[in-house]
Amino acid sequence: MYFFAIFLLAWPLSYAAVLRPRDSTACNNSPILCDKSYSEITQLGAHDSPFIRNSSNGNGDSGNQLYNSTVQLNAGVRLLTAQAHQNGSSLDLCHTSCALLDVGPLTDWLKEIKTWLDGNPNDVVTILIVNSDNVPAGTLDSEFKSANITSYAYVPPPSSSAANLQWPTLSQLISANTRLITFIASLPTGYDSSTPYLLNEFEYIFENPYQVTSPTNFTCTPDRPTNVQGNVGAALQSGRLPLVNHFLDVQEAFGIQAPDIGSINTTNGNSGTGNLGDAAEKCKTAFNRAPAFLLVDFIDQGNAMETVDKLNGVIPTGRTLPQIAVPAASMNGTKGGTSTGTSGGTSGGTSGAARSNSVSSAGFGFGVIFLSLAMVLFG
């Protein structure tokens, strides 16, 4: 009897950090989302997805994430953003400047995303590339073709615009295997019929301000594009999708801003000044709809994924959350200390102390219930 009781106690604890297995009918980790239009769902975005803060770059201030894009996607992120810069003859992913942080060619990152799409046929992924040096669409297209990823690209109907575009449902995108939505900020000549899958971001999306350095300054007011700046009504009437930037920076020397990792559990959390949970609800009220995208730094910290799930009204399946332990010292400033996050990352386990504690507590609670039942049945 005691062996059985101990087994019942231990069983939920051993599975406490494991999410439900993927449902074969799930779209973006939930069957509920399959029949929803792409424009109706909320997607968690990894701000500057490929720029990792780890030992390979001295845990430098330029990193906005602790895990690579593959790990982010496994954890449920469905919007990846990056900055592309011309670096000699190469188009590289660089943070602000290639002299500051260069993580390699854009093509390599696109290959990583293609590999993930190959292995996850029920998922739709969005990428947003900041075209920092205004390279032409043809140059970007060459990178996509080199990565052999263009077959996944969604192309809107001809002559469509944000105002009249009826976005497909996730099921429709999955059935057509056009599971990659690509926005570029921005294309120097706008729409190019030779690369119709490269969507000029601000023709389809509006954003609130970024480069926020005070948690009291987060707002839902449109900032870009300029023709809807400060006017929520005009932004919504244009048909553009709302992207909410919610990441906090700290001001450093020479006017440089760096991600504020010291405040991340509040910034990505559900309580405290400037928290993501409150900001998402405020913007939902302001827009009379949930944001289409929530863009954050350090996606595994705080409760960002839970906030998105709440907006979508889903209990997710098939995610693998990264297990990460960020030392307290690195959480007190911007340097990142000796974080265990690596460019390759690891999968499985939990994602941050808050989530680990809540999951373990839930597992322990179920264990106590099962132990009590066992004692009643076999005592």
Solvent accessible surface area in square Angstrom, and as a share of the most:
residue,aa,sasa,rsa
1,M,83,0.37
2,Y,163,0.62
3,F,167,0.70
4,F,83,0.35
5,A,3,0.03
6,I,111,0.56
7,F,107,0.45
8,L,28,0.14
9,L,49,0.25
10,A,48,0.37
11,W,122,0.43
12,P,9,0.06
13,L,75,0.37
14,S,78,0.50
15,Y,125,0.47
16,A,24,0.19
17,A,37,0.29
18,V,97,0.56
19,L,58,0.29
20,R,128,0.47
21,P,119,0.75
22,R,84,0.31
23,D,51,0.26
24,S,95,0.61
25,T,89,0.52
26,A,0,0.00
27,C,7,0.04
28,N,11,0.06
29,N,2,0.01
30,S,1,0.01
31,P,57,0.36
32,I,98,0.50
33,L,6,0.03
34,C,16,0.10
35,D,120,0.62
36,K,69,0.29
37,S,19,0.12
38,Y,1,0.00
39,S,23,0.15
40,E,106,0.48
41,I,3,0.02
42,T,3,0.02
43,Q,6,0.03
44,L,2,0.01
45,G,0,0.00
46,A,0,0.00
47,H,31,0.14
48,D,6,0.03
49,S,0,0.00
50,P,14,0.09
51,F,0,0.00
52,I,12,0.06
53,R,0,0.00
54,N,4,0.02
55,S,88,0.57
56,S,95,0.61
57,N,51,0.26
58,G,62,0.59
59,N,16,0.08
60,G,24,0.23
61,D,24,0.12
62,S,18,0.12
63,G,1,0.01
64,N,4,0.02
65,Q,1,0.01
66,L,0,0.00
67,Y,6,0.02
68,N,28,0.14
69,S,2,0.01
70,T,43,0.25
71,V,8,0.05
72,Q,0,0.00
73,L,2,0.01
74,N,44,0.23
75,A,4,0.03
76,G,4,0.04
77,V,0,0.00
78,R,9,0.03
79,L,1,0.01
80,L,0,0.00
81,T,7,0.04
82,A,0,0.00
83,Q,27,0.12
84,A,0,0.00
85,H,20,0.09
86,Q,76,0.34
87,N,61,0.31
88,G,69,0.66
89,S,120,0.78
90,S,39,0.25
91,L,5,0.03
92,D,10,0.05
93,L,2,0.01
94,C,0,0.00
95,H,20,0.09
96,T,90,0.52
97,S,47,0.30
98,C,34,0.21
99,A,105,0.81
100,L,92,0.46
101,L,23,0.11
102,D,54,0.28
103,V,64,0.37
104,G,19,0.18
105,P,55,0.35
106,L,0,0.00
107,T,17,0.10
108,D,79,0.41
109,W,12,0.04
110,L,0,0.00
111,K,95,0.40
112,E,49,0.22
113,I,1,0.00
114,K,38,0.16
115,T,96,0.56
116,W,14,0.05
117,L,0,0.00
118,D,73,0.38
119,G,57,0.55
120,N,29,0.15
121,P,85,0.53
122,N,35,0.18
123,D,0,0.00
124,V,1,0.00
125,V,0,0.00
126,T,0,0.00
127,I,0,0.00
128,L,7,0.03
129,I,0,0.00
130,V,59,0.34
131,N,5,0.03
132,S,43,0.28
133,D,72,0.37
134,N,95,0.49
135,V,11,0.06
136,P,79,0.50
137,A,6,0.05
138,G,42,0.41
139,T,46,0.27
140,L,0,0.00
141,D,14,0.07
142,S,62,0.40
143,E,28,0.13
144,F,0,0.00
145,K,129,0.55
146,S,73,0.47
147,A,3,0.03
148,N,102,0.52
149,I,0,0.00
150,T,44,0.26
151,S,90,0.58
152,Y,19,0.07
153,A,10,0.08
154,Y,16,0.06
155,V,68,0.39
156,P,13,0.08
157,P,74,0.47
158,P,125,0.78
159,S,114,0.73
160,S,27,0.18
161,S,49,0.32
162,A,11,0.09
163,A,78,0.61
164,N,89,0.46
165,L,14,0.07
166,Q,158,0.70
167,W,22,0.08
168,P,25,0.15
169,T,32,0.19
170,L,0,0.00
171,S,35,0.22
172,Q,107,0.47
173,L,2,0.01
174,I,31,0.16
175,S,98,0.63
176,A,66,0.51
177,N,71,0.37
178,T,34,0.20
179,R,4,0.02
180,L,0,0.00
181,I,0,0.00
182,T,1,0.00
183,F,0,0.00
184,I,0,0.00
185,A,16,0.12
186,S,39,0.25
187,L,8,0.04
188,P,68,0.43
189,T,116,0.68
190,G,15,0.15
191,Y,129,0.49
192,D,40,0.21
193,S,87,0.56
194,S,88,0.57
195,T,4,0.02
196,P,37,0.23
197,Y,17,0.06
198,L,1,0.00
199,L,4,0.02
200,N,21,0.11
201,E,1,0.01
202,F,34,0.14
203,E,71,0.32
204,Y,15,0.06
205,I,1,0.00
206,F,2,0.01
207,E,9,0.04
208,N,5,0.02
209,P,38,0.24
210,Y,91,0.35
211,Q,108,0.48
212,V,13,0.07
213,T,61,0.36
214,S,34,0.22
215,P,51,0.32
216,T,101,0.59
217,N,89,0.46
218,F,35,0.15
219,T,49,0.29
220,C,20,0.12
221,T,56,0.32
222,P,2,0.02
223,D,35,0.18
224,R,72,0.26
225,P,20,0.13
226,T,109,0.64
227,N,110,0.57
228,V,7,0.04
229,Q,99,0.44
230,G,51,0.49
231,N,76,0.39
232,V,40,0.23
233,G,34,0.33
234,A,33,0.25
235,A,0,0.00
236,L,52,0.26
237,Q,156,0.69
238,S,26,0.17
239,G,30,0.29
240,R,34,0.12
241,L,6,0.03
242,P,1,0.00
243,L,2,0.01
244,V,3,0.01
245,N,5,0.03
246,H,1,0.01
247,F,8,0.03
248,L,10,0.05
249,D,14,0.07
250,V,40,0.23
251,Q,103,0.46
252,E,55,0.25
253,A,66,0.51
254,F,200,0.83
255,G,58,0.56
256,I,85,0.43
257,Q,57,0.25
258,A,3,0.02
259,P,5,0.03
260,D,20,0.10
261,I,0,0.00
262,G,33,0.31
263,S,41,0.26
264,I,4,0.02
265,N,85,0.43
266,T,52,0.30
267,T,4,0.02
268,N,0,0.00
269,G,2,0.02
270,N,83,0.43
271,S,84,0.54
272,G,48,0.46
273,T,83,0.48
274,G,19,0.18
275,N,3,0.02
276,L,0,0.00
277,G,13,0.12
278,D,71,0.37
279,A,13,0.10
280,A,1,0.00
281,E,67,0.30
282,K,137,0.58
283,C,2,0.01
284,K,81,0.34
285,T,113,0.66
286,A,48,0.37
287,F,6,0.02
288,N,139,0.71
289,R,68,0.25
290,A,17,0.13
291,P,0,0.00
292,A,1,0.01
293,F,1,0.00
294,L,0,0.00
295,L,10,0.05
296,V,0,0.00
297,D,2,0.01
298,F,0,0.00
299,I,8,0.04
300,D,3,0.01
301,Q,9,0.04
302,G,5,0.05
303,N,34,0.18
304,A,0,0.00
305,M,14,0.06
306,E,66,0.29
307,T,9,0.05
308,V,4,0.02
309,D,15,0.08
310,K,147,0.62
311,L,23,0.12
312,N,21,0.11
313,G,53,0.51
314,V,15,0.08
315,I,125,0.63
316,P,22,0.14
317,T,1,0.01
318,G,24,0.23
319,R,25,0.09
320,T,50,0.29
321,L,17,0.09
322,P,1,0.01
323,Q,114,0.51
324,I,13,0.07
325,A,67,0.52
326,V,27,0.16
327,P,48,0.30
328,A,79,0.61
329,A,78,0.61
330,S,3,0.02
331,M,29,0.13
332,N,128,0.65
333,G,32,0.30
334,T,19,0.11
335,K,139,0.59
336,G,0,0.00
337,G,29,0.28
338,T,102,0.59
339,S,10,0.06
340,T,84,0.49
341,G,1,0.01
342,T,63,0.36
343,S,63,0.41
344,G,49,0.47
345,G,17,0.17
346,T,86,0.50
347,S,72,0.47
348,G,26,0.25
349,G,25,0.24
350,T,16,0.10
351,S,1,0.01
352,G,8,0.08
353,A,76,0.59
354,A,54,0.42
355,R,15,0.05
356,S,34,0.22
357,N,95,0.49
358,S,68,0.44
359,V,34,0.20
360,S,54,0.35
361,S,73,0.47
362,A,54,0.41
363,G,4,0.04
364,F,119,0.50
365,G,32,0.31
366,F,115,0.48
367,G,0,0.00
368,V,66,0.38
369,I,98,0.50
370,F,67,0.28
371,L,52,0.26
372,S,57,0.37
373,L,94,0.47
374,A,0,0.00
375,M,109,0.49
376,V,122,0.70
377,L,129,0.64
378,F,106,0.44
379,G,86,0.83
